[in-house]
Amino acid sequence: MNVLVSVLGLSLVLVACATQSPYQAVLRHSRIRGSQQGPNVCAMQRLSDSNRKYFTNCKQWYHRKVCGKPTVISYECCPGYERIPGTRGCPAELPLVNIYNTLAVVGASTTQMYSERAKLKEEIEGPGSFTFFAPSNKAWAALPTEILDALVSNVNIELLNALHYHMVNRRLTSEELKHGSSFASMYLDFPVHIHHYSNGIVTVNCARLIKPDQRASNGIVHVVDRVITAISNNVNAIIDLDDNLERLRAAMAAAGLTSLLEGEGSYTVFAPTNEAFQKIPQETLNRILGDPVALRDLLNFHMLRHVQCSESIVSGSAMETLQGATLEVGCDGDQMTLNGKAIVTKRDQLGTNGVVHYVSELLIPDSAKVLLELAEGSSVTVATKLFVDAGLVSHLKGSEALTMLAPLDEAFKGSVAVTPELRKLLRNHLVKGQLSSQALYHGQELETLGGLRLRVFVYRNNLCIENACIAAHDKTGRFATLFTVDKLLTPPTGTIMDVLKDDDRFSLLVGALQTAGMTQLLSQQGALSLFAPTNEAFNALPPGELSRLMRECPVLLPLVLLPLVLLPLVLLPLVLLPLVLFPLVLLPLVLLPLVLFPLVLFPLVLLPLVLLPLVLFPLVLLPLVLFPLVLLPLVLFPLVLLPLVLLPLVLLPLVLLPLVLLTLVLVSIS
């Protein structure tokens, strides 16, 4: 029974996670997880080092983490319900009162106090249908002192306008807060911007709804985690008005991207500050700023084609940039991260067409890097140093179309010094042309700067260039591509026979191949694989066996010629069989008419023979009729039997010759 209940509960969870809209799915999941505590109880996940709470979804529940930090499970009344002392769970619905009184019940008593000061109480107590995005008590406490003082000092105008901007003159439930929608506020119809993310988080002007759908008699209250302000500038204006983004502004103008951020759309800009530009080596920065293609790629790599508020992020996820590459946007506790680094210094600067997050480091995509920069950012530091020490920096920093085959650090054992031989070998690790590993094919030849031609081998699970196989994804730079390979290349230096002769370990094998007459085969061009036994392998043979193999008249040659000797013996039965069967089949075909002919012809001839003697000359005609019947078999029989007699005489030499040769070979061996 317990198993059945568990399976049913899990099925309900999966259905809730898969079929509901984002916020409702998360709320339903939280209700299911909290159902054991009583009716209308929701399970909440709270960050252990802060008081931030989240309704739990399937993934977060099993991982028990938000923004990489462990969470503590707590149980609270679901929106719209409250506890009754002495009862289990939250059986009672909240009393349906006006918005002003609802604010005190849902943890927004500070908003209630400021509403009274700004003389907004009468409006939100009276008739109407309003939506109030009410800042929580903590949201007001987090507001900078100078801003709060400015609001409180002018309650009739500034504070009232600020509160009116949190209100919409219609009732909007969380289901009606669609992603990307906007609604006119009650402050000069300035819009509030809604984003409803797939993880169930809903934001208004990038402020997270922490207690949605608190119903009132004259509207609905959504408690938010910060005080929001009216938006009037687009993203480009935000960049223009901040002196800390001066260098970004100049780069955007040079790349022709100003109009993009002035127009319609939804963008997220990770804006590098002036300090971020200063961290880049001046040579690299000048190169990028002087290259329109690289500059455009650099800036597009800092932009997303959608609005990503920081409050919507609860775990890292890859997001496609305008440049085309992906950027991992995540969080670490309270910090927003990019590619795992907490470099976001200022968040959620919302504009009419997007949001700006300030970053303290410049993000350079691979497509804006030269070959040396690609290598320095990879796990090929040893190879990179060797290329530099070998005097190949001009190729690694230039605009030449190249592909670098860089061995992993593990491919080098101990310290490696640059010798003339190694310098020559490293030049053969630079292939002409900017290649992609996905475009390589089996048998392709690649020309190196050293003048060699390297072969491409495509296997089931590997893509190799000569003896080195690709060990990581390509890195495609501005002009060149980096292939990470698993070992140092060993380019071809001759034929198989040349390789064996140059290596003392194969001296016995070379002698055996020369004795066997296979030198020419292994010296010609072609695609061969040789399993080469070393001298050690030969010496491991019993002494008698080794000496027998390596004699002046060795067994190697007979072993090579043996198939040629045995071939006629194998083919002989195949040749003799049809020659023997042919007469045997032909003879009955010839004799059958000879036998049947008299039997059929005899009755036909008999009648005339009976009648003709009475009229003609029976003694004369009878021999003439019988003579062909007797003569024809006598003529045909020798013709049929003659091949049977001559055939053994013809085939006997063909049979005896291989046997004689085989006998001679065996005698020579023994």
Secondary structure in CASP SS format (residue, H / E / C, confidence):
PFRMAT SS
TARGET T0000
AUTHOR 0000-0000-0000
METHOD secondary structure of the structure
MODEL  1
M C 1.00
N H 1.00
V H 1.00
L H 1.00
V H 1.00
S H 1.00
V H 1.00
L H 1.00
G H 1.00
L H 1.00
S H 1.00
L H 1.00
V H 1.00
L H 1.00
V H 1.00
A H 1.00
C H 1.00
A H 1.00
T H 1.00
Q C 1.00
S C 1.00
P H 1.00
Y H 1.00
Q H 1.00
A H 1.00
V H 1.00
L H 1.00
R H 1.00
H H 1.00
S H 1.00
R H 1.00
I H 1.00
R H 1.00
G H 1.00
S H 1.00
Q H 1.00
Q H 1.00
G C 1.00
P C 1.00
N C 1.00
V E 1.00
C E 1.00
A E 1.00
M E 1.00
Q E 1.00
R E 1.00
L E 1.00
S C 1.00
D C 1.00
S C 1.00
N C 1.00
R C 1.00
K E 1.00
Y E 1.00
F E 1.00
T C 1.00
N C 1.00
C H 1.00
K H 1.00
Q H 1.00
W H 1.00
Y H 1.00
H H 1.00
R C 1.00
K E 1.00
V E 1.00
C C 1.00
G C 1.00
K E 1.00
P E 1.00
T E 1.00
V E 1.00
I E 1.00
S E 1.00
Y E 1.00
E E 1.00
C E 1.00
C C 1.00
P C 1.00
G C 1.00
Y E 1.00
E E 1.00
R C 1.00
I C 1.00
P C 1.00
G C 1.00
T C 1.00
R C 1.00
G C 1.00
C C 1.00
P C 1.00
A E 1.00
E E 1.00
L C 1.00
P C 1.00
L C 1.00
V C 1.00
N C 1.00
I H 1.00
Y H 1.00
N H 1.00
T H 1.00
L H 1.00
A H 1.00
V H 1.00
V C 1.00
G C 1.00
A C 1.00
S H 1.00
T H 1.00
T H 1.00
Q H 1.00
M H 1.00
Y H 1.00
S H 1.00
E H 1.00
R H 1.00
A C 1.00
K C 1.00
L C 1.00
K H 1.00
E H 1.00
E H 1.00
I H 1.00
E H 1.00
G C 1.00
P C 1.00
G C 1.00
S C 1.00
F E 1.00
T E 1.00
F E 1.00
F E 1.00
A E 1.00
P E 1.00
S C 1.00
N H 1.00
K H 1.00
A H 1.00
W H 1.00
A H 1.00
A C 1.00
L C 1.00
P C 1.00
T H 1.00
E H 1.00
I H 1.00
L H 1.00
D H 1.00
A H 1.00
L H 1.00
V H 1.00
S H 1.00
N C 1.00
V H 1.00
N H 1.00
I H 1.00
E H 1.00
L H 1.00
L H 1.00
N H 1.00
A H 1.00
L H 1.00
H H 1.00
Y H 1.00
H C 1.00
M E 1.00
V E 1.00
N C 1.00
R C 1.00
R C 1.00
L C 1.00
T C 1.00
S H 1.00
E H 1.00
E H 1.00
L C 1.00
K C 1.00
H C 1.00
G C 1.00
S C 1.00
S E 1.00
F E 1.00
A E 1.00
S E 1.00
M C 1.00
Y C 1.00
L C 1.00
D C 1.00
F C 1.00
P E 1.00
V E 1.00
H E 1.00
I E 1.00
H E 1.00
H E 1.00
Y C 1.00
S C 1.00
N C 1.00
G C 1.00
I C 1.00
V E 1.00
T E 1.00
V E 1.00
N C 1.00
C C 1.00
A E 1.00
R E 1.00
L E 1.00
I E 1.00
K E 1.00
P E 1.00
D E 1.00
Q E 1.00
R E 1.00
A E 1.00
S C 1.00
N C 1.00
G E 1.00
I E 1.00
V E 1.00
H E 1.00
V E 1.00
V E 1.00
D C 1.00
R C 1.00
V C 1.00
I C 1.00
T C 1.00
A C 1.00
I C 1.00
S C 1.00
N C 1.00
N C 1.00
V H 1.00
N H 1.00
A H 1.00
I H 1.00
I H 1.00
D H 1.00
L H 1.00
D C 1.00
D H 1.00
N H 1.00
L H 1.00
E H 1.00
R H 1.00
L H 1.00
R H 1.00
A H 1.00
A H 1.00
M H 1.00
A H 1.00
A H 1.00
A H 1.00
G C 1.00
L C 1.00
T H 1.00
S H 1.00
L H 1.00
L H 1.00
E H 1.00
G C 1.00
E C 1.00
G C 1.00
S C 1.00
Y E 1.00
T E 1.00
V E 1.00
F E 1.00
A E 1.00
P E 1.00
T C 1.00
N H 1.00
E H 1.00
A H 1.00
F H 1.00
Q H 1.00
K C 1.00
I C 1.00
P C 1.00
Q H 1.00
E H 1.00
T H 1.00
L H 1.00
N H 1.00
R H 1.00
I H 1.00
L H 1.00
G C 1.00
D C 1.00
P H 1.00
V H 1.00
A H 1.00
L H 1.00
R H 1.00
D H 1.00
L H 1.00
L H 1.00
N H 1.00
F C 1.00
H C 1.00
M E 1.00
L E 1.00
R C 1.00
H C 1.00
V C 1.00
Q C 1.00
C C 1.00
S H 1.00
E H 1.00
S H 1.00
I C 1.00
V C 1.00
S C 1.00
G C 1.00
S E 1.00
A E 1.00
M E 1.00
E E 1.00
T E 1.00
L C 1.00
Q C 1.00
G C 1.00
A C 1.00
T E 1.00
L E 1.00
E E 1.00
V E 1.00
G E 1.00
C E 1.00
D E 1.00
G C 1.00
D C 1.00
Q E 1.00
M E 1.00
T E 1.00
L E 1.00
N C 1.00
G C 1.00
K E 1.00
A C 1.00
I C 1.00
V E 1.00
T E 1.00
K E 1.00
R E 1.00
D E 1.00
Q E 1.00
L E 1.00
G E 1.00
T C 1.00
N C 1.00
G E 1.00
V E 1.00
V E 1.00
H E 1.00
Y E 1.00
V E 1.00
S C 1.00
E C 1.00
L C 1.00
L C 1.00
I C 1.00
P C 1.00
D H 1.00
S H 1.00
A H 1.00
K C 1.00
V C 1.00
L H 1.00
L H 1.00
E H 1.00
L H 1.00
A H 1.00
E H 1.00
G C 1.00
S C 1.00
S C 1.00
V C 1.00
T H 1.00
V H 1.00
A H 1.00
T H 1.00
K H 1.00
L H 1.00
F H 1.00
V H 1.00
D H 1.00
A C 1.00
G C 1.00
L C 1.00
V H 1.00
S H 1.00
H H 1.00
L H 1.00
K H 1.00
G C 1.00
S C 1.00
E C 1.00
A C 1.00
L E 1.00
T E 1.00
M E 1.00
L E 1.00
A E 1.00
P E 1.00
L C 1.00
D H 1.00
E H 1.00
A H 1.00
F C 1.00
K C 1.00
G C 1.00
S C 1.00
V C 1.00
A C 1.00
V C 1.00
T C 1.00
P H 1.00
E H 1.00
L H 1.00
R H 1.00
K H 1.00
L H 1.00
L H 1.00
R H 1.00
N C 1.00
H C 1.00
L E 1.00
V E 1.00
K E 1.00
G C 1.00
Q C 1.00
L C 1.00
S C 1.00
S H 1.00
Q H 1.00
A H 1.00
L C 1.00
Y C 1.00
H C 1.00
G C 1.00
Q C 1.00
E E 1.00
L E 1.00
E E 1.00
T E 1.00
L C 1.00
G C 1.00
G C 1.00
L C 1.00
R E 1.00
L E 1.00
R E 1.00
V E 1.00
F E 1.00
V E 1.00
Y C 1.00
R C 1.00
N C 1.00
N C 1.00
L E 1.00
C E 1.00
I E 1.00
E C 1.00
N C 1.00
A E 1.00
C E 1.00
I E 1.00
A C 1.00
A C 1.00
H C 1.00
D C 1.00
K E 1.00
T E 1.00
G C 1.00
R C 1.00
F C 1.00
A C 1.00
T E 1.00
L E 1.00
F E 1.00
T E 1.00
V E 1.00
D C 1.00
K C 1.00
L C 1.00
L C 1.00
T C 1.00
P C 1.00
P C 1.00
T C 1.00
G C 1.00
T C 1.00
I H 1.00
M H 1.00
D H 1.00
V H 1.00
L H 1.00
K H 1.00
D H 1.00
D C 1.00
D H 1.00
R H 1.00
F H 1.00
S H 1.00
L H 1.00
L H 1.00
V H 1.00
G H 1.00
A H 1.00
L H 1.00
Q H 1.00
T H 1.00
A H 1.00
G C 1.00
M C 1.00
T H 1.00
Q H 1.00
L H 1.00
L H 1.00
S H 1.00
Q C 1.00
Q C 1.00
G C 1.00
A C 1.00
L C 1.00
S C 1.00
L C 1.00
F C 1.00
A C 1.00
P C 1.00
T C 1.00
N H 1.00
E H 1.00
A H 1.00
F H 1.00
N H 1.00
A C 1.00
L C 1.00
P C 1.00
P H 1.00
G H 1.00
E H 1.00
L H 1.00
S H 1.00
R H 1.00
L H 1.00
M C 1.00
R C 1.00
E C 1.00
C C 1.00
P C 1.00
V C 1.00
L H 1.00
L H 1.00
P H 1.00
L H 1.00
V H 1.00
L H 1.00
L H 1.00
P H 1.00
L H 1.00
V H 1.00
L H 1.00
L H 1.00
P H 1.00
L H 1.00
V H 1.00
L H 1.00
L H 1.00
P H 1.00
L H 1.00
V H 1.00
L H 1.00
L H 1.00
P H 1.00
L H 1.00
V H 1.00
L H 1.00
F H 1.00
P H 1.00
L H 1.00
V H 1.00
L H 1.00
L H 1.00
P H 1.00
L H 1.00
V H 1.00
L H 1.00
L H 1.00
P H 1.00
L H 1.00
V H 1.00
L H 1.00
F H 1.00
P H 1.00
L H 1.00
V H 1.00
L H 1.00
F H 1.00
P H 1.00
L H 1.00
V H 1.00
L H 1.00
L H 1.00
P H 1.00
L H 1.00
V H 1.00
L H 1.00
L H 1.00
P H 1.00
L H 1.00
V H 1.00
L C 1.00
F C 1.00
P H 1.00
L H 1.00
V H 1.00
L H 1.00
L H 1.00
P H 1.00
L H 1.00
V H 1.00
L H 1.00
F H 1.00
P H 1.00
L H 1.00
V H 1.00
L H 1.00
L H 1.00
P H 1.00
L H 1.00
V H 1.00
L H 1.00
F H 1.00
P H 1.00
L H 1.00
V H 1.00
L H 1.00
L H 1.00
P H 1.00
L H 1.00
V H 1.00
L H 1.00
L H 1.00
P H 1.00
L H 1.00
V H 1.00
L H 1.00
L H 1.00
P H 1.00
L H 1.00
V H 1.00
L H 1.00
L H 1.00
P H 1.00
L H 1.00
V H 1.00
L H 1.00
L H 1.00
T H 1.00
L H 1.00
V H 1.00
L H 1.00
V H 1.00
S H 1.00
I H 1.00
S C 1.00
END
